[in-house]
Amino acid sequence: MPLKNDSLSVGIVGATGYTGGELCRLLLNHPQVNQISPTARGDEQFDRVHRNLMGSGLEFLGVDDLKRQENDLDVVFFCTPSGEAMRNAPWFLERGIRVIDVSADFRFSDPDIYSQVYGSEHTAPELLPEAVYGLTELNRENIAKARLLANPGCYVITAILALTPLLRAAWADLDVPVHISAVNGTTGAGNKPKRSIMHAEVANSMLPYSMEGHRHGPELETHLAAEAGRPLTMDFNTAHGNFARGIFLQASLAVHPAVREAMTRERILALLTDFYGQGSDKEFFVRVNTLPKTGEINSKEYEVYPSLASVIGSNYCHIGADYDAQRGIIKILSVTDNLVKGAAGSAIQNMNVMFGLHETAALRTYGL
């Protein structure tokens, strides 16, 4: 889709939160973005809310003020609670403005599934058939043609990138559940004040939540079933850790009997590197840790697995693997920054593809 001007004009609805702030931070360094219009509901001052962006020149405006820019806007991001994007996206789409929804409003093609997961009726079901699921590495061709894009959830991006190569290879025994345990930073809980996520409460602790079934579980099952070519069950467990940002995810899959005899860690890593490439030679933002083990059995060789700290502040997903031969269990580890690859960074990656820009624009920064 051509730009309305020589460069992009971008709106961000709901820019007072962590994801909205990250969108602003990353887009300020985008070579093809000349206008960023972040919105807020109240009279907040941008430099007070996002102090790391002090002096950027950005100021909050209201959604009505953003709509008055309709002749210039190319794309609008929604970083809003569930329900808001579906109410407001049609107005922008009718005026030829592309929409990237970072919330969950358009992630399910079936409005009944959305209602079951989020407990409310979908108010724009007519848009669901055209909404494109925005996992860039797996859906570029459709993303390039999209006018409405559903950005995946942070846990979901981290899990799907890790598990898709194995599911496509049919290496997992899906007659038993796939087990996932994931720990998210406290930014994943949002920025509304809550005692449980205050520093004094979460320091030296862990906060399990939604153990009865996380809302990203059905999203995971829906999209991983498509990769596997059959239904599957996820045993999905989540917690907040005593750090601000990042997702550390561990998945255990029973190996399929047909491939168990020949299964090794090296074979799993070879599958992953064949799928994503080594280094940046295939998928720029997915890096597979292929460091060999050099110690004795059960040596604590931490460096052969992904490090959460290595991806913080970046749009990268680092993936590692191992194999429990005695029990026939494939172990996959995946780490991302929940605010970048898990939200704002992947949304910008999708924007780049939608407008025919270099996919890595504004996103090439390595971890801190």
N, C-alpha and C positions, 0 to 999 in steps of 0.2 A: 504493500500500500504506500503510495507516495506521501511525502511530508507536505504539510500545508505551506511551510516556509522552507528555508534552506536548512534549518535545524529544528529539533523537537521542542515543542511546548508541552510540559507535563503537569498534570494536576494530581494531588495526593489528598484524597478524602480520608480524614481521620489521621492527621499527621502528628498528634500529640503523644502517641504511644511509642514504644520502642521500635517497632517495625517501621512506622512512619518516619521516625528520626533517622533510622538506618538508610531508608530510601533517599532522604535528603542528603545525607553524608556521601553516599556513593554517587548520586546523580550530580552533585557539585563538581565531581571530577570526570564527568562524561563529556567527551569532546564534541558530541553531536546534540547536546542539550543546552538550550540557551535560556529557557524559562522554566522555573520550578515554582508552582503555586500550591503551597500546603494549606490545608484547611483546619480550623478548630471550631468547636461549638461555642465557646465562651470568648472572653476577652484576654486570653493568655498571650503573653509576649514570647516570641519565638526564642530569643536569647536566654530567657529564664527557664524555659522547658528543656531546650537542647543546648546546654551550656558548652558542649564540645564543639558546637558550630557557631559560637559567638563571633560576630563580625562577618558572617557569610552574606549578610544583606537580605536573607530570607525573612519574610514576615507572614504571620497567619492571616488568612482571610476566611470569610464565611462561604458556605457552599453556594449560596445565591450569588455571591461575587464571582466565584469560580465559573458558574454557569454563564455569567455575562462575558466570559472570555471564549465563548463557544466557537467563534470564527478563527481563533488562533490555536486552540487546543488540538493536539494530536492523539493523546492518550491520557487516561485517568486511572490511577491505582486506587483501589479501595482497601484500606486498612481499618476496617470497622467491625463491630460485633456482628454476629450472624443475624441476617434479616435486613440489614441496611443496604447492602449492595443490590439485592434483588429489587428493592423498592426504587433505587435511584439509577441503576445502570441503564434501564430502558431510555431515559431522557437523553443520556449521552450517546447511546448507540443510534438513536433516531437521527442524530445530527452528524453522523459520520465520525464520531470520536471513539477510538478503540478503548476497551475496558479490560483491565487486568485486576481480577479480584483475588486479594491475598487472604480473604476470609473463606469460609466453607460453603458459601451460598450456591456455587455452581459446580461442585465437585462430583455430584451424583447426577446421572442422567435420569434417574427415576425419582420423581418428587415424593413418592411414598417412602422411599428409603431415607430421604432427607428428613421427612417428618418423624420417622421412627428414631433417627439418631439425635435430632436436635429439638424434638418435642414441639414443633410449630409447623404450620402449613406453609408451603412454598408459594409465594405470591407472584412469581413470574415463571411458571412451568413451561410456558411457550418458548423460553430462551434456552432451556436445558439441552434440547437436541443439538444446538449449534455450539454450545460451550466446549472449548477444546481443553483437555487436561494438559497442564503445562509442565510435565517433566521433560525438560528440554532434550536431554541425552537420548530419550526413547521416542520422542514424538515431534521432531523438528519439522517434518514436512507439513503436518497439520497445523502446527503453531504458526508457521510462516503465512498461512492463509487465514488465520483467525481474526475475528473482530471482537470476540468475547473469550477471554482466557481465564480458566480456573487454576490458580496456583495451588499446588499440593500442600498439605500440612507438613510441618517441619519433621516430625517423626516419620511421616510417610516417605518423604524424599530420602531420608537417611536409610530407611529400610529397603525401599524398592531398588535403589541403586545397588545395594549390597546383595540382594537376593535374586534379582532378575536373571543373571547369567546361569545360576544353578537351576532355577525353575525352567528356563528355556531348554537347558540340557537334560532335563528330566532326571536329575541326580538325587532328588529328595523323595522320600517315601511320604506322600501326602495323605495316606490313610491314617496317619497320626498327626496331631497338631504341630505346627511350627511354633517354637517357643522364642519369644523376644522379650528381653529386659532392656529398658532404656532409661537413662537418667538425663534430665534436662536441667539447664540452669534456671535460676529463679526469674529471669526475664520472661521465661515461658509462662509464668503465672500472671503476666501483665503488670501494669504500674499503678493499679488501684490499691490504696493502703489496706493491708491485711496483716494482723498480728503474726500469723503463722509464717509469713515469709519475711518478717523483719530480721535484720542481721543477728540480733541477740537470740532469736528463736532458731534460725536455720544453721548458724555457725556450729560446726562439730556435729552436725546431724544430717538426716535424710528425711524427706517428706514424701512417702508413698501416697498416691492418690488415684482415684478412679479404678480401683482394683476390680470392681464389678464389671468393668468393660469400658475402656477408654473410647471416646468418640472417634478417634482416628482408627480404631480397630476395623469397623466396617469399610472405611475407605481403603485400608490396607488389603482386606480380604477381597474387595471388589476388583482392585487393579492388579493384585498379584495373581488372582485366579485367571485373569485375562492372559498374563504372561505364562502361567502354567498350563493353560488350556483345559482346566478343570477346576471345580470348587476346592477350597481348602479352608482349614480352620486355623486361626491365629490365637495363641495364648500370649496375650500382649500385656506386659506389666510396666508401669511407669512410676517415676519418682522425680522429685526435684532434689538436686544436690546442693551442696554449700558453695556454689560458684555462680557467677552471674549469667554466663552465656555458654552455650555449647550443648551438644547431644552426644552421649556415649552410648552406643547400642551394641548389644550382644545377641546373636541369634543362634539357635541350635536346631539343626534339621537332621532327622533320621535319614541315613543314606539309603537309597533304593537298593534292594537286594541284587538287582541286576548289575550294579557297578561296585558293590561293596568290596569284592576281592581285590580289585585293582586301585582302590581309593587311597590317596596319600595327600599330605599337605601340599606337596609340590604340584600334584595334578590339579588341585583346586586353584592354586595361585596361577598356574598356566592358563586355566579356563578364564579367570578374571582378567589377566593381562591380554589374552586374545580378544576378549570382549571390549575392554576399555583402552588397551594400549599400554605401553611402558612409558612412564614419564608423561610428556604432553604430546606424544606422537599420534594419538587418536582422539580421546576425550580429554580436553585440556583440564577440566575441573575435577576429574576423577583420577586419583592416584592410588595404585595398588602397592602395598608394602610387601616387597618380595625378598627382604633380607633373609638370608639363610640362617638356620640355627647352627651354632658352633659348639654349644656346651653339651654336657652330659644330660641324660634323661631327667626331666623335671627341673632343669636349671631355670632360674628366673631371668630369662632373656627378654627384658621389657621392650627393648628396641625393635623386636621383630613384629610387634603389634602396633596399630595406630595409636597416636598420642592425641588426646583431646586438645591440649595446649597448642599443638602444631597447626590447627586450623582456625583458631580464634581470630576473628577480624577478616577472614577470607571467605571466598566462594567455593572453596575446595571441599571435596568429600574424600577422606582417606579410608581405604578398605584393607583389611587383613584377614587372614584365615588360619585355621589349624584343623587337625583331624584326630578325634579320639577313636583309634582303631579298635580298641577292646570293646567299645560299646557301639561302634558304627554310627558316630554322630559327627556331622560337619559343623564346625564352629566358625561363624562369620562375625567380624567386628567392623563397625562403621562409625566414623565420627564426622560431625559437621558443626558449624556455628549456626545455632538455631535462628539467629537474626539475619544471617547473610544467606548462605546456601539454603537454609531452612525457610527463608521468607524473602527479604528485600533483594538479596543478590540474585536468587533464582528468578524473581519477578523481572529484574532488569535484564537478565540473560534472555528471558522470553521476549521482552520488549525489543531487544536487539534483533532477534530472529524475525519478529513480526514486521519490523521496518527495514529488513535487509541490511542491517548494520553489522559490523564485526561483532561476533558473539561475545567476545571477551571485553568489549569496551567498558571502561570504568571498573573492571572486576579482576584485573590481573595481579592485584596485591597478594603477596603470600601471607601466611599466618604471622602473628605477632612474635 
